[in-house]
């Protein structure tokens, strides 16, 4: 395949087909180099045409709670009393800066996700 910028959906499909063919290419070979460059071109096209937005802050908290096996009660030490946790998770109260810091430290949710409007 002749490497070129991926500008159309057809170019993208052709690049994916070629990637599949050379996927197991050895590093530091002609095909290995082609694989590396093709992957970068595909990544650039996907970032422009299929962007993935950051998750909603409350959904991110709920998802992380599920991953960690946390219940609402477990957030009381982070956010405050039971009623406040419920208000946050039901979007009746906004996260404060202090809550965001604690959620980041405890649940390891990126601060840029927690700082978003919701």
N, CA, C and O atoms as a Tinker XYZ file with bonds, in Angstrom:
   472  protein
     1  N      0.849000   -1.187000    0.000000    73     2
     2  CA     0.000000    0.000000    0.000000    64     1     3
     3  C      0.884000    1.234000    0.000000    63     2     4     5
     4  O      1.904000    1.285000    0.687000    81     3
     5  N      0.488000    2.208000   -0.763000    73     3     6
     6  CA     1.158000    3.493000   -0.749000    64     5     7
     7  C      0.561000    4.306000    0.388000    63     6     8     9
     8  O     -0.648000    4.530000    0.436000    81     7
     9  N      1.412000    4.744000    1.297000    73     7    10
    10  CA     0.915000    5.505000    2.435000    64     9    11
    11  C      0.525000    6.909000    2.009000    63    10    12    13
    12  O      1.246000    7.573000    1.264000    81    11
    13  N     -0.631000    7.348000    2.496000    73    11    14
    14  CA    -1.123000    8.690000    2.208000    64    13    15
    15  C     -2.068000    9.082000    3.332000    63    14    16    17
    16  O     -2.535000    8.232000    4.091000    81    15
    17  N     -2.343000   10.360000    3.429000    73    15    18
    18  CA    -3.295000   10.826000    4.434000    64    17    19
    19  C     -4.649000   10.180000    4.190000    63    18    20    21
    20  O     -5.049000    9.958000    3.048000    81    19
    21  N     -5.342000    9.883000    5.270000    73    19    22
    22  CA    -6.682000    9.310000    5.173000    64    21    23
    23  C     -7.666000   10.473000    5.198000    63    22    24    25
    24  O     -7.821000   11.148000    6.215000    81    23
    25  N     -8.328000   10.698000    4.067000    73    23    26
    26  CA    -9.222000   11.847000    3.935000    64    25    27
    27  C    -10.685000   11.459000    3.789000    63    26    28    29
    28  O    -11.572000   12.256000    4.093000    81    27
    29  N    -10.943000   10.245000    3.329000    73    27    30
    30  CA   -12.323000    9.829000    3.074000    64    29    31
    31  C    -12.611000    8.524000    3.800000    63    30    32    33
    32  O    -11.710000    7.845000    4.294000    81    31
    33  N    -13.893000    8.200000    3.846000    73    31    34
    34  CA   -14.293000    6.939000    4.464000    64    33    35
    35  C    -13.704000    5.757000    3.685000    63    34    36    37
    36  O    -13.329000    4.742000    4.274000    81    35
    37  N    -13.628000    5.898000    2.362000    73    35    38
    38  CA   -13.044000    4.840000    1.525000    64    37    39
    39  C    -11.562000    4.663000    1.865000    63    38    40    41
    40  O    -11.088000    3.536000    2.006000    81    39
    41  N    -10.831000    5.778000    1.997000    73    39    42
    42  CA    -9.416000    5.700000    2.395000    64    41    43
    43  C     -9.277000    4.994000    3.741000    63    42    44    45
    44  O     -8.380000    4.175000    3.942000    81    43
    45  N    -10.180000    5.327000    4.652000    73    43    46
    46  CA   -10.162000    4.750000    5.997000    64    45    47
    47  C    -10.379000    3.238000    5.940000    63    46    48    49
    48  O     -9.663000    2.482000    6.597000    81    47
    49  N    -11.364000    2.795000    5.157000    73    47    50
    50  CA   -11.646000    1.368000    5.026000    64    49    51
    51  C    -10.458000    0.624000    4.420000    63    50    52    53
    52  O    -10.116000   -0.473000    4.862000    81    51
    53  N     -9.836000    1.217000    3.416000    73    51    54
    54  CA    -8.664000    0.599000    2.787000    64    53    55
    55  C     -7.501000    0.502000    3.780000    63    54    56    57
    56  O     -6.787000   -0.500000    3.816000    81    55
    57  N     -7.325000    1.535000    4.567000    73    55    58
    58  CA    -6.250000    1.539000    5.562000    64    57    59
    59  C     -6.490000    0.448000    6.608000    63    58    60    61
    60  O     -5.551000   -0.237000    7.015000    81    59
    61  N     -7.731000    0.284000    7.039000    73    59    62
    62  CA    -8.060000   -0.761000    8.017000    64    61    63
    63  C     -7.799000   -2.155000    7.448000    63    62    64    65
    64  O     -7.289000   -3.034000    8.143000    81    63
    65  N     -8.155000   -2.347000    6.174000    73    63    66
    66  CA    -7.904000   -3.648000    5.533000    64    65    67
    67  C     -6.404000   -3.939000    5.481000    63    66    68    69
    68  O     -5.970000   -5.053000    5.775000    81    67
    69  N     -5.622000   -2.934000    5.108000    73    67    70
    70  CA    -4.168000   -3.116000    5.033000    64    69    71
    71  C     -3.589000   -3.361000    6.414000    63    70    72    73
    72  O     -2.692000   -4.188000    6.577000    81    71
    73  N     -4.090000   -2.655000    7.396000    73    71    74
    74  CA    -3.619000   -2.841000    8.769000    64    73    75
    75  C     -3.840000   -4.278000    9.223000    63    74    76    77
    76  O     -2.978000   -4.876000    9.868000    81    75
    77  N     -4.984000   -4.816000    8.887000    73    75    78
    78  CA    -5.301000   -6.195000    9.253000    64    77    79
    79  C     -4.310000   -7.179000    8.610000    63    78    80    81
    80  O     -3.913000   -8.164000    9.232000    81    79
    81  N     -3.927000   -6.907000    7.388000    73    79    82
    82  CA    -2.999000   -7.790000    6.668000    64    81    83
    83  C     -1.609000   -7.775000    7.306000    63    82    84    85
    84  O     -0.977000   -8.822000    7.447000    81    83
    85  N     -1.137000   -6.592000    7.689000    73    83    86
    86  CA     0.244000   -6.480000    8.197000    64    85    87
    87  C      0.312000   -6.376000    9.721000    63    86    88    89
    88  O      1.354000   -6.024000   10.273000    81    87
    89  N     -0.788000   -6.681000   10.398000    73    87    90
    90  CA    -0.876000   -6.489000   11.840000    64    89    91
    91  C      0.234000   -7.184000   12.624000    63    90    92    93
    92  O      0.688000   -6.646000   13.634000    81    91
    93  N      0.674000   -8.336000   12.201000    73    91    94
    94  CA     1.703000   -9.094000   12.922000    64    93    95
    95  C      3.107000   -8.858000   12.377000    63    94    96    97
    96  O      4.005000   -9.664000   12.621000    81    95
    97  N      3.305000   -7.784000   11.658000    73    95    98
    98  CA     4.623000   -7.486000   11.085000    64    97    99
    99  C      5.661000   -7.291000   12.186000    63    98   100   101
   100  O      5.362000   -6.749000   13.250000    81    99
   101  N      6.856000   -7.730000   11.917000    73    99   102
   102  CA     7.959000   -7.589000   12.874000    64   101   103
   103  C      8.451000   -6.146000   12.908000    63   102   104   105
   104  O      8.493000   -5.476000   11.876000    81   103
   105  N      8.823000   -5.672000   14.088000    73   103   106
   106  CA     9.375000   -4.317000   14.190000    64   105   107
   107  C     10.666000   -4.189000   13.377000    63   106   108   109
   108  O     11.356000   -5.177000   13.128000    81   107
   109  N     10.974000   -2.978000   12.975000    73   107   110
   110  CA    12.207000   -2.666000   12.244000    64   109   111
   111  C     12.318000   -3.389000   10.901000    63   110   112   113
   112  O     13.412000   -3.693000   10.426000    81   111
   113  N     11.156000   -3.655000   10.306000    73   111   114
   114  CA    11.118000   -4.188000    8.952000    64   113   115
   115  C     10.306000   -3.197000    8.124000    63   114   116   117
   116  O      9.689000   -2.279000    8.665000    81   115
   117  N     10.314000   -3.392000    6.820000    73   115   118
   118  CA     9.553000   -2.503000    5.946000    64   117   119
   119  C      8.072000   -2.519000    6.324000    63   118   120   121
   120  O      7.442000   -1.468000    6.439000    81   119
   121  N      7.520000   -3.724000    6.517000    73   119   122
   122  CA     6.115000   -3.842000    6.896000    64   121   123
   123  C      5.876000   -3.339000    8.314000    63   122   124   125
   124  O      4.819000   -2.774000    8.597000    81   123
   125  N      6.835000   -3.534000    9.206000    73   123   126
   126  CA     6.718000   -3.036000   10.572000    64   125   127
   127  C      6.643000   -1.520000   10.608000    63   126   128   129
   128  O      5.849000   -0.944000   11.351000    81   127
   129  N      7.477000   -0.878000    9.796000    73   127   130
   130  CA     7.439000    0.584000    9.697000    64   129   131
   131  C      6.116000    1.051000    9.084000    63   130   132   133
   132  O      5.526000    2.035000    9.530000    81   131
   133  N      5.666000    0.334000    8.064000    73   131   134
   134  CA     4.389000    0.671000    7.440000    64   133   135
   135  C      3.258000    0.545000    8.462000    63   134   136   137
   136  O      2.362000    1.388000    8.504000    81   135
   137  N      3.299000   -0.489000    9.273000    73   135   138
   138  CA     2.304000   -0.699000   10.313000    64   137   139
   139  C      2.273000    0.477000   11.285000    63   138   140   141
   140  O      1.198000    0.972000   11.623000    81   139
   141  N      3.434000    0.923000   11.732000    73   139   142
   142  CA     3.512000    2.040000   12.681000    64   141   143
   143  C      2.921000    3.312000   12.078000    63   142   144   145
   144  O      2.130000    4.000000   12.722000    81   143
   145  N      3.303000    3.617000   10.852000    73   143   146
   146  CA     2.809000    4.838000   10.206000    64   145   147
   147  C      1.317000    4.739000    9.925000    63   146   148   149
   148  O      0.578000    5.701000   10.134000    81   147
   149  N      0.874000    3.585000    9.454000    73   147   150
   150  CA    -0.542000    3.389000    9.156000    64   149   151
   151  C     -1.384000    3.528000   10.426000    63   150   152   153
   152  O     -2.463000    4.119000   10.394000    81   151
   153  N     -0.900000    2.991000   11.529000    73   151   154
   154  CA    -1.624000    3.104000   12.797000    64   153   155
   155  C     -1.780000    4.568000   13.205000    63   154   156   157
   156  O     -2.837000    4.965000   13.696000    81   155
   157  N     -0.744000    5.364000   13.008000    73   155   158
   158  CA    -0.817000    6.796000   13.323000    64   157   159
   159  C     -1.826000    7.516000   12.432000    63   158   160   161
   160  O     -2.591000    8.357000   12.903000    81   159
   161  N     -1.821000    7.183000   11.159000    73   159   162
   162  CA    -2.763000    7.800000   10.226000    64   161   163
   163  C     -4.214000    7.435000   10.574000    63   162   164   165
   164  O     -5.107000    8.281000   10.523000    81   163
   165  N     -4.426000    6.187000   10.922000    73   163   166
   166  CA    -5.769000    5.732000   11.308000    64   165   167
   167  C     -6.200000    6.425000   12.598000    63   166   168   169
   168  O     -7.339000    6.880000   12.711000    81   167
   169  N     -5.301000    6.505000   13.556000    73   167   170
   170  CA    -5.604000    7.156000   14.830000    64   169   171
   171  C     -6.002000    8.618000   14.613000    63   170   172   173
   172  O     -6.974000    9.090000   15.202000    81   171
   173  N     -5.257000    9.329000   13.776000    73   171   174
   174  CA    -5.560000   10.729000   13.487000    64   173   175
   175  C     -6.940000   10.862000   12.857000    63   174   176   177
   176  O     -7.715000   11.734000   13.249000    81   175
   177  N     -7.256000   10.013000   11.893000    73   175   178
   178  CA    -8.566000   10.054000   11.233000    64   177   179
   179  C     -9.680000    9.779000   12.245000    63   178   180   181
   180  O    -10.700000   10.469000   12.249000    81   179
   181  N     -9.487000    8.775000   13.099000    73   179   182
   182  CA   -10.514000    8.418000   14.082000    64   181   183
   183  C    -10.717000    9.529000   15.107000    63   182   184   185
   184  O    -11.849000    9.794000   15.513000    81   183
   185  N     -9.646000   10.175000   15.527000    73   183   186
   186  CA    -9.772000   11.282000   16.483000    64   185   187
   187  C    -10.588000   12.425000   15.897000    63   186   188   189
   188  O    -11.357000   13.072000   16.609000    81   187
   189  N    -10.423000   12.675000   14.602000    73   187   190
   190  CA   -11.145000   13.766000   13.948000    64   189   191
   191  C    -12.589000   13.406000   13.622000    63   190   192   193
   192  O    -13.472000   14.261000   13.697000    81   191
   193  N    -12.840000   12.151000   13.262000    73   191   194
   194  CA   -14.165000   11.763000   12.790000    64   193   195
   195  C    -15.002000   10.986000   13.797000    63   194   196   197
   196  O    -16.223000   10.915000   13.653000    81   195
   197  N    -14.380000   10.409000   14.802000    73   195   198
   198  CA   -15.096000    9.633000   15.818000    64   197   199
   199  C    -14.613000   10.032000   17.215000    63   198   200   201
   200  O    -14.144000    9.179000   17.968000    81   199
   201  N    -14.722000   11.323000   17.573000    73   199   202
   202  CA   -14.189000   11.748000   18.864000    64   201   203
   203  C    -14.954000   11.102000   20.027000    63   202   204   205
   204  O    -16.159000   10.867000   19.949000    81   203
   205  N    -14.227000   10.829000   21.084000    73   203   206
   206  CA   -14.826000   10.275000   22.291000    64   205   207
   207  C    -14.798000   11.374000   23.344000    63   206   208   209
   208  O    -13.733000   11.820000   23.771000    81   207
   209  N    -15.967000   11.796000   23.747000    73   207   210
   210  CA   -16.051000   12.853000   24.741000    64   209   211
   211  C    -15.828000   12.282000   26.137000    63   210   212   213
   212  O    -16.074000   11.104000   26.394000    81   211
   213  N    -15.359000   13.141000   27.023000    73   211   214
   214  CA   -15.170000   12.742000   28.414000    64   213   215
   215  C    -16.534000   12.413000   29.018000    63   214   216   217
   216  O    -17.538000   13.024000   28.652000    81   215
   217  N    -16.573000   11.464000   29.926000    73   215   218
   218  CA   -17.862000   11.091000   30.519000    64   217   219
   219  C    -18.408000   12.187000   31.423000    63   218   220   221
   220  O    -17.663000   13.026000   31.929000    81   219
   221  N    -19.686000   12.162000   31.609000    73   219   222
   222  CA   -20.375000   13.045000   32.542000    64   221   223
   223  C    -19.816000   12.779000   33.955000    63   222   224   225
   224  O    -19.602000   11.620000   34.310000    81   223
   225  N    -19.576000   13.818000   34.761000    73   223   226
   226  CA   -18.983000   13.618000   36.088000    64   225   227
   227  C    -19.757000   12.647000   36.984000    63   226   228   229
   228  O    -19.160000   11.795000   37.642000    81   227
   229  N    -21.064000   12.776000   37.008000    73   227   230
   230  CA   -21.865000   11.908000   37.882000    64   229   231
   231  C    -21.837000   10.470000   37.373000    63   230   232   233
   232  O    -21.746000    9.530000   38.162000    81   231
   233  N    -21.916000   10.302000   36.062000    73   231   234
   234  CA   -21.839000    8.953000   35.500000    64   233   235
   235  C    -20.462000    8.340000   35.756000    63   234   236   237
   236  O    -20.352000    7.136000   35.986000    81   235
   237  N    -19.419000    9.158000   35.717000    73   235   238
   238  CA   -18.072000    8.669000   36.006000    64   237   239
   239  C    -17.973000    8.199000   37.455000    63   238   240   241
   240  O    -17.355000    7.173000   37.739000    81   239
   241  N    -18.583000    8.950000   38.369000    73   239   242
   242  CA   -18.578000    8.547000   39.785000    64   241   243
   243  C    -19.325000    7.230000   39.950000    63   242   244   245
   244  O    -18.836000    6.318000   40.615000    81   243
   245  N    -20.498000    7.128000   39.352000    73   243   246
   246  CA   -21.291000    5.897000   39.470000    64   245   247
   247  C    -20.562000    4.709000   38.866000    63   246   248   249
   248  O    -20.579000    3.615000   39.430000    81   247
   249  N    -19.922000    4.917000   37.725000    73   247   250
   250  CA   -19.175000    3.836000   37.075000    64   249   251
   251  C    -18.026000    3.373000   37.960000    63   250   252   253
   252  O    -17.815000    2.173000   38.134000    81   251
   253  N    -17.283000    4.324000   38.519000    73   251   254
   254  CA   -16.147000    3.977000   39.378000    64   253   255
   255  C    -16.624000    3.295000   40.651000    63   254   256   257
   256  O    -15.974000    2.372000   41.140000    81   255
   257  N    -17.753000    3.741000   41.191000    73   255   258
   258  CA   -18.315000    3.078000   42.377000    64   257   259
   259  C    -18.621000    1.616000   42.064000    63   258   260   261
   260  O    -18.325000    0.720000   42.854000    81   259
   261  N    -19.217000    1.396000   40.898000    73   259   262
   262  CA   -19.543000    0.027000   40.485000    64   261   263
   263  C    -18.279000   -0.817000   40.347000    63   262   264   265
   264  O    -18.239000   -1.965000   40.789000    81   263
   265  N    -17.245000   -0.240000   39.729000    73   263   266
   266  CA   -15.983000   -0.963000   39.558000    64   265   267
   267  C    -15.368000   -1.350000   40.901000    63   266   268   269
   268  O    -14.806000   -2.435000   41.049000    81   267
   269  N    -15.482000   -0.454000   41.873000    73   267   270
   270  CA   -14.847000   -0.666000   43.177000    64   269   271
   271  C    -15.764000   -1.368000   44.171000    63   270   272   273
   272  O    -15.361000   -1.649000   45.300000    81   271
   273  N    -16.995000   -1.650000   43.757000    73   271   274
   274  CA   -17.944000   -2.306000   44.657000    64   273   275
   275  C    -18.445000   -1.381000   45.762000    63   274   276   277
   276  O    -18.838000   -1.851000   46.830000    81   275
   277  N    -18.436000   -0.081000   45.518000    73   275   278
   278  CA   -18.882000    0.909000   46.502000    64   277   279
   279  C    -20.398000    1.070000   46.440000    63   278   280   281
   280  O    -21.020000    0.910000   45.389000    81   279
   281  N    -20.964000    1.386000   47.581000    73   279   282
   282  CA   -22.371000    1.761000   47.703000    64   281   283
   283  C    -22.401000    3.250000   48.035000    63   282   284   285
   284  O    -21.362000    3.845000   48.317000    81   283
   285  N    -23.591000    3.851000   48.001000    73   283   286
   286  CA   -23.713000    5.270000   48.332000    64   285   287
   287  C    -23.142000    5.558000   49.714000    63   286   288   289
   288  O    -22.534000    6.606000   49.934000    81   287
   289  N    -23.334000    4.649000   50.622000    73   287   290
   290  CA   -22.848000    4.823000   51.993000    64   289   291
   291  C    -21.328000    5.010000   52.019000    63   290   292   293
   292  O    -20.803000    5.742000   52.858000    81   291
   293  N    -20.622000    4.344000   51.093000    73   291   294
   294  CA   -19.158000    4.444000   51.046000    64   293   295
   295  C    -18.693000    5.847000   50.651000    63   294   296   297
   296  O    -17.553000    6.219000   50.928000    81   295
   297  N    -19.557000    6.621000   50.013000    73   295   298
   298  CA   -19.191000    7.978000   49.609000    64   297   299
   299  C    -19.382000    8.998000   50.732000    63   298   300   301
   300  O    -18.957000   10.145000   50.600000    81   299
   301  N    -20.011000    8.596000   51.824000    73   299   302
   302  CA   -20.245000    9.522000   52.925000    64   301   303
   303  C    -18.937000   10.085000   53.482000    63   302   304   305
   304  O    -18.882000   11.255000   53.859000    81   303
   305  N    -17.900000    9.277000   53.535000    73   303   306
   306  CA   -16.604000    9.746000   54.032000    64   305   307
   307  C    -15.943000   10.729000   53.060000    63   306   308   309
   308  O    -15.083000   11.517000   53.452000    81   307
   309  N    -16.346000   10.674000   51.811000    73   307   310
   310  CA   -15.737000   11.515000   50.785000    64   309   311
   311  C    -16.543000   12.804000   50.594000    63   310   312   313
   312  O    -15.983000   13.901000   50.589000    81   311
   313  N    -17.854000   12.660000   50.440000    73   311   314
   314  CA   -18.716000   13.784000   50.087000    64   313   315
   315  C    -19.387000   14.419000   51.301000    63   314   316   317
   316  O    -19.567000   15.636000   51.351000    81   315
   317  N    -19.744000   13.617000   52.250000    73   315   318
   318  CA   -20.465000   14.132000   53.410000    64   317   319
   319  C    -21.595000   13.192000   53.776000    63   318   320   321
   320  O    -21.607000   12.029000   53.372000    81   319
   321  N    -22.532000   13.698000   54.532000    73   319   322
   322  CA   -23.610000   12.858000   55.041000    64   321   323
   323  C    -24.453000   12.246000   53.920000    63   322   324   325
   324  O    -24.360000   12.641000   52.757000    81   323
   325  N    -25.273000   11.274000   54.305000    73   323   326
   326  CA   -26.072000   10.485000   53.361000    64   325   327
   327  C    -26.913000   11.354000   52.416000    63   326   328   329
   328  O    -26.961000   11.101000   51.212000    81   327
   329  N    -27.563000   12.362000   52.959000    73   327   330
   330  CA   -28.417000   13.228000   52.140000    64   329   331
   331  C    -27.627000   13.963000   51.067000    63   330   332   333
   332  O    -28.101000   14.126000   49.943000    81   331
   333  N    -26.446000   14.398000   51.409000    73   331   334
   334  CA   -25.612000   15.118000   50.443000    64   333   335
   335  C    -25.169000   14.181000   49.316000    63   334   336   337
   336  O    -25.174000   14.572000   48.149000    81   335
   337  N    -24.790000   12.957000   49.658000    73   335   338
   338  CA   -24.395000   11.969000   48.647000    64   337   339
   339  C    -25.555000   11.744000   47.682000    63   338   340   341
   340  O    -25.364000   11.713000   46.466000    81   339
   341  N    -26.736000   11.589000   48.222000    73   339   342
   342  CA   -27.916000   11.369000   47.398000    64   341   343
   343  C    -28.174000   12.575000   46.490000    63   342   344   345
   344  O    -28.487000   12.405000   45.311000    81   343
   345  N    -28.046000   13.776000   47.024000    73   343   346
   346  CA   -28.253000   14.987000   46.224000    64   345   347
   347  C    -27.262000   15.071000   45.067000    63   346   348   349
   348  O    -27.631000   15.443000   43.953000    81   347
   349  N    -26.011000   14.725000   45.333000    73   347   350
   350  CA   -24.980000   14.758000   44.287000    64   349   351
   351  C    -25.307000   13.734000   43.198000    63   350   352   353
   352  O    -25.323000   14.059000   42.011000    81   351
   353  N    -25.565000   12.502000   43.618000    73   351   354
   354  CA   -25.804000   11.432000   42.642000    64   353   355
   355  C    -27.110000   11.617000   41.867000    63   354   356   357
   356  O    -27.268000   11.077000   40.772000    81   355
   357  N    -28.044000   12.381000   42.439000    73   355   358
   358  CA   -29.310000   12.666000   41.753000    64   357   359
   359  C    -29.298000   14.040000   41.076000    63   358   360   361
   360  O    -30.333000   14.523000   40.617000    81   359
   361  N    -28.115000   14.664000   41.020000    73   359   362
   362  CA   -27.902000   15.931000   40.321000    64   361   363
   363  C    -28.699000   17.102000   40.903000    63   362   364   365
   364  O    -29.048000   18.040000   40.188000    81   363
   365  N    -28.976000   17.038000   42.179000    73   363   366
   366  CA   -29.692000   18.134000   42.830000    64   365   367
   367  C    -28.724000   19.108000   43.491000    63   366   368   369
   368  O    -29.117000   20.204000   43.893000    81   367
   369  N    -27.476000   18.714000   43.601000    73   367   370
   370  CA   -26.436000   19.554000   44.175000    64   369   371
   371  C    -25.182000   19.389000   43.331000    63   370   372   373
   372  O    -24.879000   18.289000   42.870000    81   371
   373  N    -24.460000   20.472000   43.129000    73   371   374
   374  CA   -23.207000   20.439000   42.358000    64   373   375
   375  C    -22.047000   19.989000   43.242000    63   374   376   377
   376  O    -22.072000   20.155000   44.462000    81   375
   377  N    -21.048000   19.426000   42.606000    73   375   378
   378  CA   -19.822000   19.058000   43.309000    64   377   379
   379  C    -19.062000   20.325000   43.696000    63   378   380   381
   380  O    -18.982000   21.273000   42.915000    81   379
   381  N    -18.515000   20.332000   44.886000    73   379   382
   382  CA   -17.654000   21.438000   45.297000    64   381   383
   383  C    -16.217000   21.088000   44.958000    63   382   384   385
   384  O    -15.903000   19.939000   44.646000    81   383
   385  N    -15.355000   22.076000   45.021000    73   383   386
   386  CA   -13.943000   21.841000   44.740000    64   385   387
   387  C    -13.355000   20.825000   45.717000    63   386   388   389
   388  O    -12.561000   19.969000   45.327000    81   387
   389  N    -13.744000   20.921000   46.973000    73   387   390
   390  CA   -13.257000   19.970000   47.984000    64   389   391
   391  C    -13.734000   18.552000   47.680000    63   390   392   393
   392  O    -12.967000   17.601000   47.826000    81   391
   393  N    -14.980000   18.401000   47.264000    73   391   394
   394  CA   -15.505000   17.082000   46.892000    64   393   395
   395  C    -14.729000   16.519000   45.708000    63   394   396   397
   396  O    -14.374000   15.340000   45.687000    81   395
   397  N    -14.470000   17.374000   44.728000    73   395   398
   398  CA   -13.735000   16.945000   43.534000    64   397   399
   399  C    -12.352000   16.444000   43.924000    63   398   400   401
   400  O    -11.906000   15.407000   43.434000    81   399
   401  N    -11.675000   17.171000   44.800000    73   399   402
   402  CA   -10.350000   16.738000   45.269000    64   401   403
   403  C    -10.421000   15.373000   45.944000    63   402   404   405
   404  O     -9.612000   14.489000   45.663000    81   403
   405  N    -11.393000   15.210000   46.834000    73   403   406
   406  CA   -11.516000   13.941000   47.564000    64   405   407
   407  C    -11.897000   12.787000   46.634000    63   406   408   409
   408  O    -11.373000   11.681000   46.760000    81   407
   409  N    -12.816000   13.056000   45.698000    73   407   410
   410  CA   -13.202000   12.008000   44.743000    64   409   411
   411  C    -12.017000   11.605000   43.869000    63   410   412   413
   412  O    -11.826000   10.426000   43.571000    81   411
   413  N    -11.239000   12.578000   43.469000    73   411   414
   414  CA   -10.049000   12.293000   42.666000    64   413   415
   415  C     -9.063000   11.425000   43.455000    63   414   416   417
   416  O     -8.555000   10.430000   42.937000    81   415
   417  N     -8.801000   11.797000   44.682000    73   415   418
   418  CA    -7.843000   11.065000   45.517000    64   417   419
   419  C     -8.329000    9.655000   45.843000    63   418   420   421
   420  O     -7.554000    8.700000   45.800000    81   419
   421  N     -9.610000    9.531000   46.166000    73   419   422
   422  CA   -10.142000    8.247000   46.623000    64   421   423
   423  C    -10.534000    7.320000   45.478000    63   422   424   425
   424  O    -10.198000    6.136000   45.487000    81   423
   425  N    -11.243000    7.860000   44.496000    73   423   426
   426  CA   -11.746000    7.026000   43.398000    64   425   427
   427  C    -10.850000    7.051000   42.163000    63   426   428   429
   428  O    -11.073000    6.306000   41.208000    81   427
   429  N     -9.831000    7.916000   42.189000    73   427   430
   430  CA    -8.892000    8.042000   41.068000    64   429   431
   431  C     -9.590000    8.420000   39.761000    63   430   432   433
   432  O     -9.235000    7.929000   38.690000    81   431
   433  N    -10.587000    9.301000   39.866000    73   431   434
   434  CA   -11.252000    9.842000   38.684000    64   433   435
   435  C    -10.499000   11.105000   38.304000    63   434   436   437
   436  O    -10.271000   11.952000   39.168000    81   435
   437  N    -10.106000   11.267000   37.052000    73   435   438
   438  CA    -9.381000   12.473000   36.645000    64   437   439
   439  C    -10.156000   13.748000   36.984000    63   438   440   441
   440  O    -11.372000   13.815000   36.803000    81   439
   441  N     -9.447000   14.741000   37.469000    73   439   442
   442  CA   -10.105000   15.997000   37.850000    64   441   443
   443  C    -10.762000   16.681000   36.661000    63   442   444   445
   444  O    -11.798000   17.324000   36.827000    81   443
   445  N    -10.186000   16.561000   35.462000    73   443   446
   446  CA   -10.805000   17.203000   34.298000    64   445   447
   447  C    -12.183000   16.624000   34.004000    63   446   448   449
   448  O    -13.043000   17.321000   33.465000    81   447
   449  N    -12.403000   15.358000   34.351000    73   447   450
   450  CA   -13.733000   14.752000   34.188000    64   449   451
   451  C    -14.691000   15.311000   35.238000    63   450   452   453
   452  O    -15.832000   15.651000   34.927000    81   451
   453  N    -14.223000   15.402000   36.476000    73   451   454
   454  CA   -15.076000   15.864000   37.578000    64   453   455
   455  C    -15.424000   17.349000   37.480000    63   454   456   457
   456  O    -16.462000   17.775000   37.985000    81   455
   457  N    -14.576000   18.129000   36.843000    73   455   458
   458  CA   -14.779000   19.574000   36.735000    64   457   459
   459  C    -15.775000   19.990000   35.647000    63   458   460   461
   460  O    -16.191000   21.147000   35.601000    81   459
   461  N    -16.152000   19.074000   34.790000    73   459   462
   462  CA   -17.057000   19.394000   33.681000    64   461   463
   463  C    -18.435000   19.812000   34.163000    63   462   464   465
   464  O    -18.881000   19.412000   35.238000    81   463
   465  N    -19.105000   20.626000   33.349000    73   463   466
   466  CA   -20.496000   20.980000   33.619000    64   465   467
   467  C    -21.359000   19.747000   33.445000    63   466   468   469
   468  O    -21.071000   18.879000   32.621000    81   467
   469  N    -22.397000   19.684000   34.215000    73   467   470
   470  CA   -23.389000   18.618000   34.050000    64   469   471
   471  C    -24.746000   19.124000   34.439000    63   470   472
   472  O    -25.725000   18.381000   34.372000    81   471
